[in-house]
Amino acid sequence: MDQYNLIVIGSGPGGYVAAIKAAKLGMKTALIESGLIGGTCLNRGCIPTKTLMHSSHLFYEASALQDVGITYTGLSIDYTRMQMRKDEVVDKIRNGITGLLKANGVTIYQGTAVIKRERRVLVKAPEEERTLKADHILIATGSRPIIPKIEGVHLENVVTSDNLLSSDGKLYQKLLIIGGGVIGVEFATLYRELGCEVTIIEAMERILPNMDKEISRSIAMGLKKMGVNIHTGTKVLGITKTEHNELCCEYEEKEVKKQLSAKGILLSVGRRANTDGLFDPEINIEFEGPSLRVNTDFETSYPGVYAIGDVIKGMQLAHVASAQGIIVVETMCGKKPSLNLSAIPSCIYTSPEVAVVGMNEEEAVSQGYRIKIGKYPMLGNSKTILSSGERGFIKVICEEETGQILGAQLLCDRATDMIGEFTTAIANGLNYHDLASVVRPHPTYNEAVSETVEDVEGMAIHLLPRQR
């Protein structure tokens, strides 16, 4: 029986990062993966989605090229080539991760893992089975799309994000999306930019219901301007096949039953933890709903077995899983955690992008804070104007007395690149004076950060004075 200091189950952003960190800290480490190295994020999530969206953004932006003095003829979409490029990008990153694992001495086992007593793990592969043993086991098996209990969800062309991102994923010219969360909104953007007819049906009263209300409203307005149809406060009743070989979705909106037809229907109502078959029946382990219960050190109820990422409750984000993986490994090695989980940025890759961190206005007030707000509209930003940008803003929430930054919300080009500055500020307890003291280059999107924090006291240079 092969013995290890650490066995990691799952090779997504949480698993592979933890495995490499452990190896660097001197732990004899094994990683078990039942599918492709890289997990959901690389193979069926972040990377393929954003790669396709890069292409769709370019195609959509091409419609405005004549406004900047560029003319063209014969612009068209080759979706097969787009898919091929997506696969090339994923393969390149996967090969890089595999190379890093091997270079750091991590032993990779291909197969399905079953955790047994005394921290033993059975690895089931088509050709053989073998048992490994470890001082510690780290579960990083991720999540999979939730299939709602709706009649007709198993019909042909009723798909999940996994299906759309596979090598043979279809470009439905008429797509209905059930669920207006981050995944639904990103796919709505992607398909609409490629010229498809897109409709979103959302059960809550607004899309992106967990986001700042102003962000949610602005994204909804932007999508509608692009031509996306949005129905909120709805309940899906069922899906059937029409005589024209389309899909018909029956739903209830404001107590009125309605129907919509589509070539394809995307189920985008959330994701659930991947734990099926992971534990031997003799293992008694505690759950919180479908997720594994862990303590503050990410240890499960079974001693020596830890869990991170989408398999536990919390934010289902790749960078969160990676950070948790590093912290768990450092804790195992008796080291003080090097990462601060108090400020976690969240991003949406629409056009323009969305990035948020910390608290929004409503959350800060509900927690008893007296707040001051700075806000800057991006149409006053030179880089936005010269780049043909449109609507957008940066907003910062500060504690009134100390000026400490509590949160920030960005809706603008390159928001996902700029959110790190606010994340650093929150994690280090900085105030808006600290951010205002930094000189930022011109012309850049980042100049708007200066304007935003200066606006907390009404001192922004490139903003009309507030009316008194």
C-alpha atoms as one frame of an Amber mdcrd trajectory, in Angstrom:
protein
   0.000   0.000   0.000   1.482   3.348  -1.088   1.786   5.828   1.803   1.551
   9.627   1.439   1.525  12.675   3.679  -1.376  14.067   1.662  -3.864  12.661
  -0.838  -5.822  15.267  -2.786  -9.035  14.153  -4.499  -9.885  16.396  -7.454
  -7.587  18.411  -9.714  -9.528  21.646 -10.109  -8.195  25.033  -8.927  -8.507
  23.937  -5.311  -7.013  20.483  -5.702  -4.055  21.046  -7.999  -2.986  24.250
  -6.217  -3.119  22.477  -2.837  -1.134  19.524  -4.225   1.635  21.735  -5.602
   1.757  23.830  -2.411   2.024  20.656  -0.322   4.837  19.306  -2.481   6.715
  22.601  -2.187   6.416  22.365   1.598   7.977  18.901   1.582   4.884  16.702
   1.775   4.785  13.473  -0.200   1.643  14.150  -2.212  -0.722  12.214  -4.459
  -3.556  13.612  -6.555  -6.514  11.538  -7.751  -8.613  12.652 -10.720 -11.490
  10.769 -12.343 -11.685  13.040 -15.381  -9.436  15.606 -17.008  -6.808  17.527
 -15.055  -8.075  21.009 -14.246 -11.560  20.149 -13.012 -14.712  22.103 -13.782
 -13.084  25.539 -14.013 -10.657  24.580 -16.751 -12.688  22.018 -18.679 -16.355
  23.023 -18.239 -16.386  26.427 -16.605 -14.316  29.595 -16.278 -11.727  29.105
 -19.004 -13.882  27.746 -21.871 -16.664  30.247 -21.139 -14.340  33.238 -21.120
 -12.477  31.990 -24.201 -15.731  31.830 -26.171 -16.778  35.206 -24.748 -13.510
  36.727 -25.942 -14.511  35.715 -29.475 -18.105  36.885 -29.061 -16.967  40.278
 -27.696 -14.710  40.783 -30.727 -17.533  39.905 -33.121 -19.999  42.183 -31.355
 -17.541  45.066 -31.176 -16.872  44.717 -34.897 -20.307  46.198 -35.533 -18.962
  49.529 -34.272 -15.634  49.479 -36.114 -16.853  51.876 -38.792 -17.366  54.474
 -36.048 -13.608  54.453 -35.388 -12.601  54.561 -39.048 -12.310  50.842 -39.878
 -14.364  49.265 -42.650 -14.646  45.602 -43.556 -16.645  43.169 -45.665 -17.693
  39.581 -45.197 -17.677  39.377 -41.383 -19.106  36.030 -40.279 -19.058  33.500
 -37.453 -17.281  30.153 -37.694 -18.551  28.564 -34.476 -16.686  25.332 -35.146
 -13.420  27.263 -35.249 -14.404  29.144 -32.100 -14.913  25.801 -30.353 -11.600
  24.537 -31.700  -9.773  27.583 -30.331 -11.498  27.105 -26.974 -10.269  23.503
 -26.885  -6.750  24.618 -27.850  -6.671  27.122 -24.985  -7.953  24.539 -22.504
  -5.451  21.918 -23.707  -2.565  24.366 -23.389  -3.469  25.302 -19.825  -4.136
  21.666 -18.890  -0.733  20.600 -20.200   0.840  23.392 -18.188  -0.860  22.293
 -14.970   0.060  18.648 -15.558   3.656  19.665 -16.139   3.722  21.672 -12.911
   2.304  18.765 -10.897   4.899  16.356 -12.255   7.772  18.829 -11.903   6.900
  19.254  -8.221   6.868  15.510  -7.629   3.107  15.065  -7.228   2.010  11.523
  -8.119  -1.118  11.562 -10.314  -3.609   8.684 -10.183  -6.328   8.476 -12.816
  -9.510   6.967 -11.422 -12.449   7.338  -9.054 -11.664   7.746  -5.358 -13.505
   6.107  -2.474 -12.514   7.213   1.021 -12.301   4.369   3.532 -11.519   4.145
   7.233  -8.102   5.023   8.649  -7.535   7.559   5.876  -7.249   4.944   3.165
  -8.396   5.746  -0.360  -9.427   3.158  -2.937  -8.627   4.303  -6.482 -10.882
   2.645  -9.046  -9.558   2.681 -12.604 -10.814   0.637 -15.584  -7.699  -1.521
 -15.655  -7.037  -1.891 -11.920  -7.840  -0.931  -8.344  -5.311   0.136  -5.758
  -5.407   1.396  -2.191  -3.463   4.422  -0.925  -2.997   5.629   2.636  -2.254
   9.116   3.916  -1.749  11.242   7.003  -4.242  13.723   5.538  -6.908  13.615
   2.824  -8.159  16.738   1.059 -11.474  16.608  -0.823 -11.639  19.053  -3.737
 -14.197  17.323  -5.953 -16.062  20.474  -6.946 -19.650  20.701  -8.115 -21.982
  19.894 -10.975 -25.050  21.632 -12.436 -28.326  21.228 -10.569 -31.038  19.578
 -12.642 -34.340  21.074 -11.439 -37.363  18.859 -10.890 -39.260  20.093 -13.920
 -41.122  17.908 -16.379 -39.211  17.679 -19.657 -35.707  18.533 -18.396 -34.316
  15.369 -19.973 -35.562  16.154 -23.481 -33.039  16.557 -26.296 -31.586  20.094
 -26.484 -32.393  20.807 -22.837 -28.813  21.296 -21.701 -26.507  22.463 -18.912
 -23.436  24.662 -19.158 -21.374  21.453 -19.300 -23.106  20.520 -22.550 -22.727
  23.952 -24.140 -19.008  23.988 -23.339 -18.269  20.503 -24.656 -16.445  20.097
 -27.971 -19.740  19.497 -29.794 -21.658  22.253 -27.982 -24.304  23.824 -30.210
 -24.880  27.446 -31.103 -28.651  27.596 -30.661 -30.071  30.423 -32.747 -32.958
  30.650 -30.284 -31.870  30.012 -26.695 -34.021  30.101 -23.565 -32.098  30.313
 -20.287 -33.752  29.158 -17.069 -31.927  31.037 -14.324 -30.598  34.600 -14.269
 -27.541  34.111 -12.088 -23.932  34.602 -13.122 -23.774  31.589 -15.450 -27.090
  32.435 -17.107 -26.157  36.081 -17.630 -22.757  35.216 -19.116 -24.267  32.735
 -21.577 -26.963  35.265 -22.471 -24.215  37.763 -23.303 -22.232  35.207 -25.312
 -25.151  33.977 -27.425 -26.659  37.413 -27.986 -23.302  38.853 -29.104 -23.186
  36.072 -31.702 -26.576  37.150 -33.043 -28.816  34.567 -31.379 -32.263  35.256
 -29.955 -31.984  34.948 -26.170 -34.532  34.938 -23.359 -33.863  34.666 -19.611
 -36.466  33.341 -17.164 -35.643  34.029 -13.502 -37.653  32.989 -10.436 -36.527
  35.951  -8.312 -37.698  39.517  -8.858 -34.444  40.492 -10.583 -31.558  38.834
 -12.330 -28.321  38.522 -10.322 -30.415  38.628  -7.127 -27.363  38.240  -4.876
 -25.622  41.258  -6.374 -25.862  44.940  -5.500 -29.251  46.194  -6.743 -27.734
  48.933  -8.886 -25.420  46.403 -10.553 -28.335  44.055 -11.156 -30.504  46.784
 -12.687 -27.664  48.075 -14.858 -26.833  44.617 -16.229 -30.527  44.001 -16.943
 -30.755  47.302 -18.808 -27.627  46.495 -20.792 -28.870  43.046 -21.753 -32.245
  44.427 -22.819 -30.487  47.092 -24.897 -28.628  44.254 -26.652 -31.946  42.561
 -27.354 -32.117  39.948 -24.581 -35.643  39.308 -23.301 -35.869  39.023 -19.501
 -38.768  37.646 -17.463 -38.430  37.813 -13.663 -40.677  36.602 -10.853 -41.547
  33.525 -12.879 -42.112  29.840 -12.169 -41.288  27.249 -14.820 -44.057  24.644
 -15.066 -42.695  22.265 -17.676 -40.965  21.700 -21.004 -42.421  19.871 -23.985
 -41.467  19.140 -27.588 -43.418  20.981 -30.309 -44.567  19.584 -33.622 -41.940
  21.786 -35.302 -39.184  19.989 -33.355 -38.633  22.943 -31.059 -38.924  23.097
 -27.287 -41.834  24.786 -25.547 -41.376  26.105 -22.016 -44.540  26.781 -20.029
 -44.120  29.221 -17.148 -46.181  31.365 -14.822 -45.553  35.115 -14.620 -47.664
  37.286 -12.317 -50.187  34.438 -11.990 -50.580  34.229 -15.753 -49.513  31.076
 -17.598 -47.371  31.752 -20.674 -45.322  29.816 -23.209 -42.045  30.378 -25.018
 -40.481  28.290 -27.766 -36.758  27.776 -28.329 -34.272  25.656 -30.218 -32.354
  25.012 -27.002 -32.993  25.482 -23.278 -30.129  26.073 -20.838 -30.684  24.930
 -17.254 -28.773  27.431 -15.145 -30.265  27.268 -11.651 -27.097  26.625  -9.659
 -24.584  23.909  -8.831 -24.368  21.256  -6.118 -21.500  19.507  -4.367 -19.913
  16.483  -6.050 -19.856  13.793  -3.340 -21.743  10.843  -4.859 -19.892   7.589
  -4.218 -17.019   9.398  -2.494 -17.373   7.699   0.890 -17.364   4.054   1.820
 -20.574   3.137   3.752 -18.463   2.615   6.886 -17.482   6.318   6.872 -19.814
   8.484   8.958 -19.394  12.074   7.838 -21.571  15.141   8.427 -23.248  17.205
   5.710 -24.894  20.636   5.552 -27.590  19.967   2.996 -25.722  18.644  -0.058
 -22.405  20.147   1.115 -19.772  18.734   3.447 -19.661  20.286   6.912 -16.216
  21.624   7.877 -14.778  23.545  10.819 -12.738  26.754  10.650  -9.674  24.740
   9.581 -11.702  23.113   6.740 -11.593  19.741   8.508 -14.657  17.527   8.127
 -16.266  15.585  10.971 -13.936  12.681  10.118 -10.485  13.445  11.609  -7.735
  14.026   9.070 -10.153  14.492   6.163 -10.498  18.057   4.882 -12.656  19.690
   2.189 -12.476  22.915   0.167 -14.131  24.700  -2.745 -17.543  23.974  -4.195
 -17.924  20.811  -2.127 -18.461  22.923   1.028 -20.858  25.810   1.690 -19.754
  29.239   0.576 -18.776  31.140  -2.555 -18.383  28.814  -5.532 -15.380  30.524
  -7.099 -12.141  29.083  -8.449  -9.920  31.564  -6.641 -11.676  30.836  -3.348
 -10.964  27.114  -3.725  -7.302  27.828  -4.529  -6.923  30.088  -1.492  -8.601
  27.560   0.786  -6.330  24.815  -0.559  -3.212  26.825   0.277  -4.482  27.641
   3.770  -5.360  24.001   4.517  -1.929  22.774   3.454  -0.144  25.479   5.443
  -2.200  24.541   8.508  -1.298  20.866   8.058   2.382  21.881   8.041   2.011
  23.931  11.219   2.402  27.233   9.407   0.410  30.407   9.830  -1.976  30.862
   6.869  -0.499  33.273   4.337  -3.790  34.299   2.751  -6.601  36.535   4.019
 -10.097  35.252   3.256 -11.862  38.317   4.660 -12.127  40.007   1.253 -13.108
  37.841  -1.711 -13.707  39.490  -5.109 -16.438  38.194  -7.390 -16.552  38.852
 -11.144 -19.001  38.597 -14.038 -17.643  38.740 -17.581 -20.476  40.589 -19.262
 -19.921  43.665 -21.399 -19.090  45.830 -19.542 -17.655  43.632 -16.818 -18.825
  43.446 -13.208 -16.561  43.057 -10.186 -17.494  43.396  -6.521 -15.792  42.886
  -3.180 -16.854  43.364   0.410 -20.199  44.887   1.357 -22.641  46.875  -0.717
 -24.674  49.778   0.697 -27.595  47.653   1.861 -25.364  45.082   3.566 -23.265
  47.712   5.342 -26.317  49.529   6.702 -27.962  46.268   7.796 -24.806  45.448
   9.775 -25.050  48.727  11.658 -22.406  50.771   9.836 -22.737  54.498   9.259
 -21.399  54.880   5.730 -20.077  57.364   3.193 -20.153  56.632  -0.522 -17.991
  57.700  -3.429 -19.158  57.090  -6.980 -17.765  57.937 -10.391 -19.502  57.425
 -13.769 -17.100  55.931 -16.316 -18.331  58.143 -19.145 -16.159  60.822 -17.552
 -13.090  58.604 -17.879 -10.837  59.395 -20.851  -9.837  55.765 -21.514 -13.500
  54.722 -21.566 -14.341  57.480 -24.052 -11.433  56.832 -26.429 -12.148  53.066
 -26.286 -15.808  53.616 -27.281 -17.004  52.468 -23.870 -20.553  53.054 -22.721
 -22.303  53.081 -19.366 -20.624  52.105 -16.146 -19.457  53.273 -12.749 -17.205
  52.596  -9.797 -18.681  52.843  -6.309 -16.904  52.574  -2.969 -18.549  52.083
   0.443 -16.656  53.512   3.452 -17.176  53.598   7.199 -18.152  57.171   8.024
 -15.893  57.918  10.993 -12.677  56.115  10.032 -13.037  56.164   6.249 -12.164
  52.449   6.179 -13.189  50.819   2.906 -15.963  48.276   3.440 -16.770  47.363
  -0.140 -16.648  48.332  -3.796 -18.786  47.663  -6.848 -17.468  48.125 -10.392
 -19.468  48.037 -13.611 -17.066  49.004 -16.378 -14.484  47.806 -18.871 -11.600
  45.967 -17.156 -13.513  45.859 -13.871 -12.232  42.342 -13.233  -8.642  43.574
 -13.464  -9.203  46.625 -11.256 -11.065  44.961  -8.377  -7.760  43.742  -6.917
  -6.909  47.260  -5.753 -10.046  47.442  -3.604  -9.562  43.868  -2.393  -6.068
  44.760  -1.195  -7.444  47.850   0.549 -10.159  45.919   2.412  -7.876  43.041
   3.377  -5.366  45.511   4.861  -7.849  47.810   6.574  -7.036  50.817   4.361
  -9.257  53.886   4.129 -10.220  56.030   1.163  -7.474  58.552   1.993  -4.909
  55.776   1.475  -6.259  55.024  -2.004  -6.572  58.716  -2.846  -2.866  59.245
  -2.110  -1.784  57.026  -5.026  -0.853  58.602  -8.390  -2.359  56.576 -11.258
  -1.271  56.813 -14.914  -3.200  58.646 -17.608  -5.088  57.664 -19.681  -6.216
  54.490 -17.925  -9.432  52.987 -16.618  -7.735  52.886 -13.215  -7.763  56.686
 -12.983 -11.427  56.332 -12.103 -10.420  54.746  -8.787  -8.855  58.075  -7.787
 -11.995  59.953  -8.796 -14.214  57.514  -6.890 -12.381  57.778  -3.567 -12.059
  61.560  -3.932 -15.829  61.735  -4.415 -16.375  60.389  -0.896 -15.829  63.989
   0.258 -17.107  65.561  -2.957 -13.577  66.390  -4.150 -13.419  64.486  -7.446
 -11.810  66.686 -10.123 -13.560  65.247 -13.184 -17.051  65.245 -11.716 -19.579
  68.056 -11.508 -19.984  69.424  -7.962 -22.756  67.859  -5.950 -25.902  69.946
  -5.683 -26.320  71.238  -2.151
